[in-house]
Amino acid sequence: MKLTSLAAIETFLRARLTAPLPGADAHLRFAPRPLREAWRPDDRPPTARQAAALILLYPGERGATIPLTVRHSDLPHHPGQISLPGGRMDRGEAAESAALREAHEEIGILPERVRVLGALSSLWVIVSNHLVHPFVGITDTRPEFRLAPREVEELVELPLANLHDITRIGWESRRRGGVPVDYPFFRLADHQVWGATAMILGEFGALFEKDFGPGTT
């Protein structure tokens, strides 16, 4: 499904996010193979730390665009990887509020400028034991981004058209605990988007295209 205007995308997403979500099926298409033993993206371990993230759509040079971050190389979890703006929830904080707060703290997005359209499925990230609650928002103008120097090394802007370009989805291999692992990724300029971020974006893409995914290795 190709929607060109931000207004049309907003109308579509407001309706689509109230319907049953693609959920774990979409997450699993972008999960590394083989899967970690006894892991499912829709598990809800009681010991998991709660976190939230934001997929923000705004008008960019190539139409609707999503901001991603390159995590600082000194961070304890997922250093140097591409991530959505987000982070751990404070005690008693609502997930939606946490997503907006973290986006403001990390890249300067003003919460009052964001219209939250709905939530995606939560995702358990076993490596860091975080249960991530992603939200989808939209804003009418490109934000004046300000990067938190201790958390974000670089801002990466992802046109929605590139997300749906299947030629940018591929597979590569690396070793995990001495075992070869194949992982799907989105190719974005000089970066690869993989892991939890790819799984969340995979479900977001499946809102528009039911079978959205990387195919087989």
N, C-alpha and C positions, 0 to 999 in steps of 0.2 A: 504494500500500500504506500503510495507516494503522496504526501501532503506537503505543499510548498509553503504556504503562509503560516506564520506563527499563530494566527487566530484559528486557522483550521486545525492545526496540531493541538492547540489548547482544547478546542471543542471535542475533538476525538478522544484525547486522553482523559478528560473529565468523565466521559461516559465509560471508556474502557476500563478505567481503574476501579469502577464500582462493580464490574463483572468478575467472575472467577479468574484468578491470575494464572499465568503459565507455571509459576512456582518451581518446584524441585526438578521437574522434567527439563525446563529450560536451563536451570543452573547446571545440571549434569552434563549437558551438551558441551559446556565450556570448562568442565572439570578435568584436571590432569588424569591420565591413565597410566597404570592402574589406579583405581580409587584407593584412598586410605582405608585400611581395615576398620569395619564397624562405623564408618562415617556416612552420614546422609546430610545434604545441605539443609533439610527441613527438620533436623533434630533440634531439641530445645533443652540442652543439659542444664540442670539447676545451678551448676557451678559457673556457667558461662557469664562473662562480663558483658554488660549491655552497651551497645554502641549504635550510632546513627550516622547516616550519610545522605547527601543530597545530589540528585541529578537535576541540574538547573539548565533550562533551555532559555536562550537569549538570542537576539538577532546578531548574526556575525556576517563577515564578508561573503560567506558562501551559504547564507540562509541560517536556519536554526542551528545553534552550536551549543556544545556542552563543555564546561571547564573541567579539566583534570589536573592533578598535581603530581609532580615528581617529589616523592617523600625524601626528606633530608637523610643523607647517608649516615648520620649519627643516631637516628631513631632506633629504639630497641626492636620494633616490629616492622618487618617489610621495608628495610632501608633501601632507598634508591628506586623503589618500584613506583609504577603509575597507580594513582589512587583517585577515588572520588573525594571531594572535600567532606570531612566527617571525623568522628572520634568518639571517645567514650562518654557515656551519659553521666551526669552528676546525680548524686543520690536524690531521689524524689522528682527528677526532671522527666518531663514527657519526651518521648522519642522525637516527635516533630520539632519541638523546641530545641532539642539538642542538635538536630541536623542543621537548623538555621544558625544556631550559635556557633557551631564549629565552622560552618562555611564563612561566617563573618570573621572569626578569629584567624582562620587559615589564609583566606584570600580576599577578605574585605567586602564580601557581599552583604548588603544592607538587608536585614530580615524584613523590614517594612516594605521593601520593593518587590518581594517575592510572593507570588500567589501559589500556595501549595495545592496541587491538583489531586494528590492521593499518595498512597503508599504501595510499594512493591512488597513481595514476599520477604520475610526475614531470612537471613542466611547465616548458618553457623560456620565460622572460620576456625577450623580445628587447630591450625598452627598457633594462633594467638589466643584461642579459646574465647573469642568474641562472638556474640550474637548480634549481627548488624541489621538494623532496621532502615532500609533505604526509602527515601521520599522523592517524589517528582515535583519540581516547581518550575515556574516560568516567570520571566520578567520582560518588560517592554523595551528596555535599552541595554546595551552592553555595559556590564558593571565596570566601575573604576577599580580594577583589581589592585589589591595591596597584599603582598605575600608576607606571611609570618616567617622571618629569616631562620628561626631555629627549627621550623617544621617543613617548610616548602622550599625546594631548590629551584623549581621551575614551574611555570604555568603552561599547560598544553591545552590548546583549544581544538576540540573535536567536532567538526561539522557533522550534523546528523546524517547527511548524505554519505559521508565516508563510513559511518557505522554500518550502513546497509549495503556497502560495496563488498560483495563476496570475494573479490580479488584481493582484498585486504585482510582476509581471515586465513590463517594458515596453522600449521603444526610444526613444532620443534621438539627436541629432546634435551633433557638434562638428567643429572643423577640426583636421587633423593635417598639418603642413607645408603649409598653405594649401589642403588638399584636404578636402572634406566627408567625414566618417566617421560611419556609423551604429553605435551600440553598444547591446547589450542590458544591462539592469541589473535588480537587485532593489531594490524600494522599501522602505525601512525607516525609518519615522518621517520625520525631516527629511533623511535620507541616501539616497544612491544607492550601491549596491555594484556595481562594474563592473570590467572589466579582468581581471587575473590572479586576483583574489579571487573574482570571479563565475565564472570558468572552473573553479576548484577546487571551489567550492560547487556548480557545475553537475554536475561528475562525482559529487560526494557525493549530490546529489539523484537522479541517475540510478541509484544503487544501489537506491533504493526504487521508482523508476518508470523503466522502460527508456527511454522517449521524452521524459524530462523536458527541457524547454527553453522558450525564449521564443516559438517560432513564427517566422513571417516578418515582415519590416518592413512 
